[in-house]
């Protein structure tokens, strides 16, 4: 929707206003002539509709050149028109005055957004607006006053797809594709909205990288203003200006840009992508309209942590410290300790010794907190996990009694709250064994109010 900067001017009856229903609008002073220095803005918002017509039942506005004296401007969906002159109902009066040779000053040139619209000095035709919003601006100078206009605002119902069948023929009417703001957008498959073309979003557990074009952010920004454009998402402002072709790539930190977080089995984080709004204001006029898109990252709420192998011997021996890596970009860590203070990493241990496992996290979701729980732990006799295996914790609610698995503290949270367990070491044979321990972890995000976003998370054993 275009906005207009309106200079101070006299306001007559019927001059502008808010319109939310079907009705007719009239020039100031109707049915008499309008006056000097009129400046009237009608803002139309009929809601979420297919469209509406602007029907001129009478139109008689002073005309010259590019409508430089008096004019009516329509703006909607980054398009519009400028109109002056007369329709057939006002033709006789205007023809007489033109024959008489009316002489006036030269018109002032149009600047800014208005110069992009088509100009008609032959009156106003019926004008269709797609959607429910538009603006109408009427301005006059200080000389020569005409009868103005009477314009009806009439809602248009959407066309429907129909099929008529007879014994010999079949006819089908289809809905035309919706209009999109520029060539960087196209109708979606349902023909209900426009989708950005070639815009890419790449996510990992710490960053989001977006490649977008200026035309994804603005309807038709002049290329001379590209240098002032930056890509912004959520609370973050980009640093890189577009290249000569209008493309820019920006990487943002997942934990600092805010965004909307939801969870229903998966964790969804989304942000509104946009450009700085001040770019479109130039010399007191708006030279484009602002667009935007939604960027979304989807993360699995369940991960698996695999500990490095450690040996279990029939007699006491020594081995290297146990470490592990996370398949969630190292934000979760599983460590095995030989003491219940979680201070001494387990080395080679004897069969039957109690080991203490701890899962910690440094995942950063910005202002949002999260819980996590250990849902399963399995021991394997090979790194490929293709040999013998044993569930020391089968499904969060079924700990193994054979290895005395302690499940009293299987839940942790953001910050320093770890999830812990213990079990007695064992082997799969009477020979010395190397064990590989894998634990599955489920993440449960909390909203700004502290409530869990997914009510089924974490798993309950009740």
C-alpha positions in Angstrom: 0.0 0.0 0.0 1.3 3.5 -0.9 1.4 6.3 1.6 1.1 10.0 0.7 2.7 12.9 2.4 -0.1 15.5 2.4 0.8 19.2 2.6 -1.3 21.5 4.7 -4.4 22.6 2.7 -8.0 23.7 3.2 -10.4 20.8 3.9 -13.9 21.0 2.5 -16.9 18.8 3.1 -16.5 15.3 1.8 -12.7 15.7 1.8 -11.1 12.3 2.6 -11.6 9.9 5.5 -11.5 6.2 6.4 -13.7 3.9 4.4 -14.5 0.3 5.5 -17.7 -0.4 3.6 -19.2 -0.1 0.1 -20.3 3.5 -0.5 -19.8 6.5 -2.8 -17.2 9.3 -2.4 -17.5 12.8 -3.7 -15.3 15.7 -4.4 -15.4 18.6 -1.9 -18.4 20.8 -2.5 -20.3 18.2 -4.5 -22.7 18.6 -6.3 -21.2 22.1 -6.8 -17.6 22.8 -7.9 -14.6 22.0 -5.8 -12.4 24.8 -4.4 -8.8 26.0 -4.4 -6.0 24.0 -2.7 -8.0 21.0 -2.0 -6.0 18.1 -0.5 -8.1 15.0 0.3 -7.0 11.5 1.2 -9.4 8.6 1.3 -8.0 5.5 2.9 -9.9 2.4 1.9 -9.7 -0.9 3.9 -12.5 -3.4 3.1 -10.7 -6.3 4.8 -9.7 -9.6 3.4 -11.6 -9.6 0.1 -10.9 -10.6 -3.5 -11.1 -7.0 -4.8 -13.3 -4.0 -5.5 -14.1 -1.6 -8.4 -13.9 2.2 -8.3 -16.7 3.3 -10.7 -16.8 6.9 -11.8 -20.4 7.9 -12.2 -19.3 11.5 -12.8 -15.7 12.8 -13.4 -14.8 16.4 -14.4 -11.4 17.5 -13.2 -9.3 20.3 -14.7 -6.8 18.9 -17.2 -3.4 20.0 -18.7 -0.3 18.1 -19.8 0.5 15.5 -17.2 -2.4 16.5 -14.9 -0.2 19.1 -13.3 -3.0 21.4 -12.1 -5.8 19.3 -10.6 -5.7 15.5 -10.3 -7.0 12.4 -8.6 -4.4 9.7 -7.8 -5.3 6.0 -7.0 -2.6 3.9 -5.3 -3.0 0.1 -4.5 -0.7 -2.9 -4.5 2.3 -0.9 -5.7 0.4 0.3 -8.8 -1.9 3.2 -9.5 -2.9 5.9 -11.9 -3.3 9.7 -12.1 -6.4 11.1 -13.7 -7.7 14.5 -14.8 -10.0 15.6 -17.7 -13.6 14.5 -18.1 -15.8 11.5 -18.8 -18.7 11.6 -21.3 -21.2 12.9 -18.8 -19.1 16.0 -18.3 -18.0 16.4 -21.9 -20.2 19.3 -23.1 -19.0 21.8 -20.5 -15.3 20.9 -21.0 -15.5 21.1 -24.8 -16.9 24.6 -24.6 -14.1 25.7 -22.3 -11.4 24.1 -24.4 -12.8 25.8 -27.6 -12.6 29.1 -25.7 -8.9 28.6 -25.2 -8.4 28.6 -21.4 -4.9 29.8 -20.6 -3.0 28.9 -17.4 0.4 28.6 -15.9 2.5 25.5 -16.8 2.0 22.6 -14.4 4.6 21.7 -11.8 6.4 18.4 -12.6 5.4 15.3 -10.7 8.1 13.7 -8.4 8.5 10.6 -6.3 6.2 7.7 -6.3 3.6 9.5 -8.3 5.8 9.8 -11.4 5.8 6.0 -11.7 2.0 5.8 -12.3 0.3 6.1 -15.6 -1.3 9.5 -16.4 -4.7 10.0 -18.2 -6.0 13.4 -19.2 -9.1 11.8 -20.7 -11.0 11.2 -17.5 -11.1 8.2 -15.2 -12.2 4.7 -16.3 -13.5 2.1 -13.9 -10.5 0.9 -11.8 -10.3 -2.6 -10.3 -8.3 -3.0 -7.1 -7.1 -6.5 -6.1 -7.5 -7.1 -2.4 -9.3 -4.8 0.1 -6.9 -1.8 0.5 -6.3 1.3 -1.6 -5.7 5.1 -1.2 -7.3 7.9 -3.2 -5.7 11.4 -3.2 -7.4 14.5 -4.7 -5.4 17.8 -5.0 -6.2 21.1 -6.8 -4.5 24.4 -7.5 -5.8 27.9 -7.0 -7.4 28.6 -10.4 -10.4 27.2 -12.3 -12.8 24.9 -10.4 -14.9 22.1 -11.9 -17.7 19.8 -10.8 -15.4 17.1 -9.6 -16.4 13.5 -9.2 -18.8 10.9 -7.8 -17.1 7.5 -7.5 -18.8 4.3 -6.3 -16.8 1.7 -4.3 -18.2 -1.7 -5.2 -16.9 -5.0 -3.8 -16.2 -7.7 -6.4 -16.7 -11.4 -5.5 -14.0 -13.8 -6.6 -14.6 -15.8 -9.7 -15.3 -19.5 -9.2 -14.2 -22.5 -11.1 -17.3 -24.0 -12.8 -17.9 -26.7 -15.3 -21.0 -26.9 -17.5 -21.8 -30.2 -19.1 -24.2 -31.0 -22.0 -24.5 -34.1 -24.2 -22.0 -32.6 -26.6 -19.6 -30.0 -25.0 -17.8 -29.2 -21.7 -16.7 -25.7 -20.7 -14.4 -24.7 -17.8 -13.6 -21.3 -16.2 -10.4 -21.0 -14.1 -9.2 -18.3 -11.8 -6.4 -16.1 -13.2 -3.1 -16.2 -11.3 -2.8 -13.6 -8.5 -0.7 -10.6 -9.0 2.7 -10.6 -7.2 4.7 -7.5 -6.4 7.7 -8.0 -8.8 9.6 -10.7 -10.7 11.2 -12.0 -7.5 7.9 -13.5 -6.4 5.4 -16.0 -7.9 2.0 -17.4 -7.0 2.1 -20.4 -4.8 0.6 -23.7 -5.9 -2.7 -22.9 -4.3 -2.8 -19.4 -6.0 -3.6 -17.9 -2.6 -0.3 -16.0 -1.9 3.0 -15.1 -3.4 6.2 -17.0 -2.7 9.8 -15.7 -3.0 11.9 -17.0 -5.9 15.5 -18.2 -5.3 15.6 -17.0 -1.7 17.6 -19.5 0.3 17.7 -20.2 4.1 20.4 -22.5 5.6 20.3 -23.5 9.3 22.6 -25.2 11.7 22.5 -25.4 15.5 24.2 -22.0 16.0 23.6 -19.9 12.9 21.1 -19.1 10.1 22.4 -18.0 6.7 20.0 -16.2 4.2 20.6 -15.2 0.6 18.0 -12.7 -0.6 17.5 -10.1 -3.3 16.4 -6.5 -2.8 13.2 -7.3 -4.6 12.4 -9.7 -1.8 12.4 -6.8 0.6 10.9 -3.9 -1.5 8.4 -3.8 -4.3 10.5 -1.8 -6.8 13.3 0.1 -5.1 15.5 2.2 -7.4 18.9 0.6 -7.9 20.5 3.9 -6.8 19.4 3.1 -3.2 20.7 -0.5 -3.1 23.7 0.7 -1.0 21.5 1.6 1.9 19.8 -1.8 2.1 20.6 -4.3 4.8 18.9 -7.7 5.4 17.3 -7.8 8.9 15.7 -10.8 10.7 14.1 -10.7 14.2 16.2 -8.5 16.5 19.3 -8.7 14.2 20.5 -6.2 11.6 22.7 -7.4 8.7 26.1 -5.9 7.9 26.4 -6.5 4.1 25.1 -4.3 1.3 23.7 -6.0 -1.8 26.0 -6.6 -4.7 25.6 -4.8 -8.1 22.8 -7.3 -9.0 20.9 -6.7 -5.8 21.8 -10.0 -4.0 23.0 -10.2 -0.4 24.0 -13.0 1.9 23.9 -12.6 5.7 24.7 -15.0 8.6 23.0 -14.5 12.0 23.4 -16.1 15.4 20.6 -18.3 16.4 20.7 -17.3 20.0 20.7 -13.5 19.5 18.0 -12.7 16.9 14.9 -13.7 18.9 12.2 -15.2 16.7 9.1 -17.2 17.3 9.8 -20.7 18.7 7.2 -23.5 18.6 7.5 -27.2 19.3 5.3 -30.1 18.3 7.6 -33.1 18.1 10.1 -30.9 16.2 11.5 -27.5 17.3 10.5 -24.7 14.8 12.2 -21.3 15.0 11.0 -18.5 12.6 11.9 -14.9 11.9 10.4 -12.1 9.8 12.9 -11.0 7.1 12.8 -7.4 6.1 14.8 -4.3 5.0 15.2 -1.0 6.8 11.9 1.0 6.3 13.7 4.4 6.2 15.2 3.5 2.7 11.9 4.1 0.9 11.5 7.7 2.2 13.3 10.0 -0.2 12.8 13.8 -0.2 9.6 13.5 1.8 7.9 11.0 -0.5 7.7 7.2 -0.5 9.5 5.7 -3.6 8.6 2.0 -2.9 6.7 -0.2 -0.6 8.0 -2.7 1.9 7.8 -6.4 1.4 9.0 -9.2 3.7 9.3 -13.0 4.1 9.4 -15.6 6.8 12.6 -17.6 7.4 12.2 -20.9 9.3 14.5 -23.4 10.8 13.4 -26.9 11.9 15.4 -28.8 14.4 14.9 -32.4 15.7 14.1 -32.5 19.3 15.8 -35.9 19.7 19.5 -36.5 19.4 21.9 -39.4 20.1 25.2 -39.0 22.0 27.9 -41.6 21.4 30.7 -41.9 24.0 34.2 -42.9 22.9 35.0 -46.6 23.7 36.3 -47.6 27.1 37.6 -51.0 28.3 36.2 -53.2 31.0 38.7 -55.7 32.3 38.5 -58.9 34.4 41.4 -57.5 36.4 42.2 -53.9 37.4 44.1 -51.9 34.6 44.4 -48.4 33.3 43.1 -46.7 30.1 42.8 -43.3 28.6 40.1 -40.8 29.8 36.7 -41.1 28.3 35.3 -38.3 26.0 32.4 -37.9 23.6 31.0 -35.8 20.8 27.5 -34.7 20.0 25.7 -35.1 16.7 23.9 -31.8 17.6 27.0 -29.7 16.7 28.6 -30.4 20.1 25.9 -28.6 22.1 25.3 -31.7 24.2 28.1 -33.8 25.8 28.0 -37.2 27.4 30.8 -38.0 30.0 31.4 -41.1 32.1 33.0 -40.7 35.5 34.3 -43.1 38.1 33.1 -41.1 41.1 29.7 -39.8 42.2 31.1 -36.3 42.4 31.5 -36.3 38.6 35.1 -35.1 38.8 37.2 -38.1 37.7 36.7 -39.3 34.2 36.5 -43.1 34.0 39.6 -45.0 32.8 39.9 -48.7 32.4 37.5 -50.2 35.0 36.9 -53.6 36.6 33.7 -55.5 35.9 31.0 -54.7 38.4 32.3 -51.2 39.3 29.7 -48.4 39.4 30.1 -45.7 36.7 28.4 -42.4 36.7 27.1 -40.8 33.4 26.3 -37.1 32.9 24.8 -35.2 30.0 25.4 -31.5 29.9 24.4 -28.8 27.3 25.6 -25.4 26.1 22.8 -24.9 23.5 21.8 -21.3 23.3 18.2 -20.4 22.4 18.4 -16.8 23.3 15.8 -15.7 25.9 14.1 -19.1 25.8 15.0 -21.9 28.2 14.6 -25.6 27.6 14.6 -29.0 29.5 16.0 -32.2 28.2 15.8 -35.8 29.3 17.7 -39.0 28.7 15.3 -41.3 26.9 17.5 -44.3 26.1 21.0 -45.7 26.7 22.5 -48.7 24.9 25.8 -50.4 25.2 27.5 -52.0 22.1 30.5 -54.2 21.7 31.6 -52.5 18.4 32.0 -49.0 17.2 29.8 -49.8 14.2 27.0 -50.8 16.5 26.4 -53.9 14.4 27.3 -56.6 16.9 26.0 -57.3 20.4 24.0 -54.7 22.3 22.2 -54.3 25.6 19.8 -51.5 26.6 20.8 -50.3 30.0 17.9 -47.9 29.7 15.2 -49.1 27.3 12.7 -46.3 27.0 13.2 -43.7 29.8 10.8 -45.6 32.0 12.5 -49.1 31.9 16.0 -49.1 33.5 17.9 -52.4 33.6 18.0 -54.0 37.0 20.7 -56.4 35.9 23.3 -53.5 35.8 21.6 -51.5 38.6 20.8 -48.6 36.3 19.8 -45.5 38.5 17.2 -43.3 36.7 16.5 -40.9 39.5 17.9 -37.8 37.7 17.4 -38.3 34.0 16.3 -34.7 33.3 18.4 -31.6 32.9 17.9 -28.0 31.7 19.5 -25.0 30.1 22.3 -23.5 32.3 24.2 -25.8 34.7 21.5 -28.4 35.3 22.8 -31.8 34.0 21.0 -35.1 33.5 22.7 -37.9 35.4 22.6 -41.7 35.8 24.7 -44.6 37.1 25.2 -48.3 36.3 27.6 -51.1 37.0 30.1 -52.0 34.3 29.8 -55.3 32.5 31.1 -57.2 29.5 29.5 -59.3 26.7 32.1 -62.2 27.2 34.6 -63.5 29.7 37.4 -61.8 27.8 38.3 -58.2 28.2 35.8 -56.0 26.4 35.6 -52.5 25.0 32.1 -50.9 25.5 30.5 -48.2 23.4 27.8 -46.3 25.1 25.1 -44.3 23.2 22.4 -42.2 24.9 19.4 -40.6 23.2 18.3 -37.2 24.5 15.0 -35.3 24.0 14.9 -31.5 24.0 11.8 -29.6 25.3 11.6 -25.9 24.7 9.8 -23.5 27.0 8.1 -20.3 25.8 8.6 -16.8 27.1 6.1 -17.5 29.9 8.0 -20.5 31.0 5.4 -23.0 29.8 6.5 -26.0 27.6 5.7 -25.4 24.0 4.9 -29.1 23.4 2.7 -30.5 26.2 3.8 -34.1 25.4 7.4 -33.2 26.2 9.1 -34.5 28.3 8.0 -38.1 28.4 6.1 -39.1 31.6 6.3 -42.5 33.2 3.0 -42.0 35.1 
